[in-house]
Structures are given as C-alpha cells and as structure tokens.
C-alpha cells in the first residue's frame, strides 16, 4: 500500500509534527515514516497506525492511481 506523499506531508505540516513526533504518536519507526514520506510503500497495518495518529481516515491518505 502506498500513501500519497503530498497528503502525508500536508498533514504533518498542518499538525506541526516532525517524523520523530509522529513516530512516538503512532508507534511506527521513524525510518519507516521517512520511507513513506519518500514515496515507498508500506503494509496496511502501518498505514492504519499513521492515519490514526494523524486523526485522519486511511482512505484520505492512500495514493490514488
């Protein structure tokens, strides 16, 4: 599963979060979050944790084809 980079970064910026802070909130490793930010894919459970920590629906972060 791939998260939309722009949507991901927009949410981080909107909530004034760093990757380190999001890692603490979500329980997802900072390196994994950095990979997501660079456009790499991740497992659905990881994407769900990220969405939950950002207080957004997973469907709102998923990259559209």
N, C-alpha and C positions, 0 to 999 in steps of 0.2 A: 504494500500500500504506500502511496506517495502523497505527502501533504503538499499543498500549494505553498511554495516558498514565500510569495508575496503576502498571502493571507497570514501565514505563520509570523513573518516579521512584522506585519502590520499590528497583529495582536500583541506581540511582545512590546512594540513601541507604544501602543495605546495604553497598555497597562504598566509601562515604565519598568519592565522586567529585563534583567540580564539572563543569559543562559544559565549561569550559576544559580540564580534565584529560582528560575523555572525548574531546574534540576532538583532543588530542595523541595519545592512545592509538589512536583509530580512524582518524584522517586525514580526518574529516568536519568541515566548517566549524562553528564554534560557533553561528553564526546558524541554520544548518540544524538543529542539535541543539535549539536553543531553539524553533524552529518545530515540531519533533516533540513536544517537551515540551508545547507549547500545543495539540496535537491535530491538527496539519496532516499531510497525507500526504507520503510520500517514495518515491523509487524503491527497487526491491528491492535493488539493489547497495548503496545507502546503508544500508538496514535491516540487511543482512548484515554490513556493517562494524561497525555499532553493536553487534549481537549478539555478534560475535566479540570485540570489545574488552571487552564485559561478561562474557565467558565463559559465555554462555547460548545455548540453541538459539533460532534465529529464530522458530520456531513458538511459543515461550513468550512472545514479546513482541508478537506480532500481535494486533490488536484482533479480538475475536470479535463476530460480528453476531447 
